Amino acid sequence: MPGILYLVPNVLGPTDPQQADPLGLVIPVEVQAITANLDYFIAENAKTTRAFLKVIALTRPLAKPLQEIRIAGLDVNTEAAALPALLAPILAGEDAGLISEAGVPAVADPGANLVRLAHQHGITVRPLVGPSSLLLALMAGGLNGQRFAFNGYLPVDAELRSKRIKLLEDRSRQEKQTQLFIETPYRNGTLLEALTKTCQPGTMLSIATDLTLPSESVRTQTAGKWKHELANGKLPDFHRKPTVFSLLAD
């Protein structure tokens, strides 16, 4: 009988090891317990997975010493031909955890193809509760939470990026749909500048940074107000920090 593929949430940033339960505010204790009992992980990033397991080990024993826990890689460059080998231990009866570098796996992260293949092989897939930066940003932004779409990264080329922003703004206006997207953290300022130049002044822009961390910040205002702040040299404190951008056109 096959094992279970658990979809294990990871933290969105560094934790404070001085706290009694460093993960308590973002990872439920039951999820921590399930994770601690696994000794095979399929991970986007082995280094961050080991760091996450080290934090769990502060409050509960792991199934095996950390150096004996198997961590197989699965990232954006993993080819489809490699997926069956990742599932082989599960088909042989072992439970496993699919874990992202940050947040929940298979949502704006690698893993969906593996989950689909697991279903095709009759493997039970169990998603575990944990932080999703996209949903947290949507919750806190005050934009339309009934209709929304995640668009990943926008083009790096300035002209293509502006065209994409205009398309998303038009779609938001026509469908009354919140549009969410992300950027490589060191280009956050460039993206905000492009948004204020391209969007109509009344379009709402929400910027959510360092969600669940002590430095968390969520601000929502019109593109016109953001543009005014930028003109006065006021940038959000989001340089090199993970940020989710959302827009809703009127």
Buried (B, 14 or more C-beta within 10 A) or exposed (E): EBBBBBBBBBBBBEBEEEEEBBBEEBBBEEBBEBBBBBBBBBBBBBEBBBBBBEBBEEBEEBBEEEEEBEBBBBEEEBEEEEBEEBBEBBBEEBBBBBBBBBBBBBBBBBBEBBBEBBEEEEBBBEBBEBBBBBBBBBEBBBBBEEEBEBBEBBEEEEEEBBBBBEEBBEBBBEBEBBBBBBBEBEBBBBBBBBBBEBBEEEBBBBBBBBBBBEEBBBBBEBBBBBBBBBEEEEBBEBEEBBBBBBBBBE
